[in-house]
């Protein structure tokens, strides 16, 4: 799973306005919220696990990701892991 923040890649892009709750979580984590979300999601792989680690409801986390311009990209692979469909012997 690859997660990226287009906002973080644009020089001079205005930061997302933070709610009181966002600022509170950011202070508790001691790091910028968008960085914490990106790093934790990359490591954990799901909204549910990322939310649990960060102490954020997954629905709230998703809204915050949208607010920060963070997108999720899902890559599908074959179960055999080699990228080829394995139909035969």
N, C-alpha and C positions, 0 to 999 in steps of 0.2 A: 504494500500500500504506500502510495506516495502522497504526501500532503504538501501543498505550497501556499504561500501567501503572496499574491501579486502586489499587494500594498507595500510589503517589505522590500520588493524589488524596484519600486519606482522612487527615484530620488526626489525628495521634496514632497512626497505624498503626505497629505494631512492624516494624522493618526485618528483612529475611530474615537468618537466621544465615549467616555467610560461612565457607566452608571455608578451609583454609590456601591452597589454589590460588587461590581467588577473591580473597583478600586480596593474594596475590602479584601477580596480574594488575592489581588495582586500584592497587597501589603503582606498578607499572610504567607504567600509563597516567596516573597522577596525577590521577584524577577518580573519583567514585563509579561503581562498576561498572554499576549500573542505568542511569545517565545515559549512559555510554559505549555501552552496548548499544542503548538507544533511539535515540540520535542516529546511530549508525553504521548500524543497521538501516534507519532512515528514508532515509538517504543511499544505501546500497548495495542494498537491496531483497531480498536473499536471505540465508538462514542461512549458505550457503557463503561468499559474499563478505564478510559481516560477520565471520564466524569468521576468515577469512584476514587481514582488516585488523586485528582485535584479537589475533590470534595464539592463537585458541581453536578447538579441534575443533568443527565444526558440531553434533555430537551433544551435546557438553558445553554448548555455547552454548544449545541448545534446553532442556536440563534447567535451566540457570541462569535462563533466561527464565521457565520455569514456577515456579521457586522465588521469583522476584521478583514473580510475578503479572503478568508482561508477556504480553499477548495479541497475536496477529496477526490483522488483519482484511483479507481479500482482496476487492478490488472488481473485478468483471469488466466490461469495456467491449467494445463492438463494434470490430472492426478498423478500420472507417472513422472511428472516433473521435467521431462525433456523437451516439452514444447511440441511434440508430435503425437498425433492420435495413434493409439496402439490397438488396432483391430484384430490383428492376426497373430499366429504363432511365431 
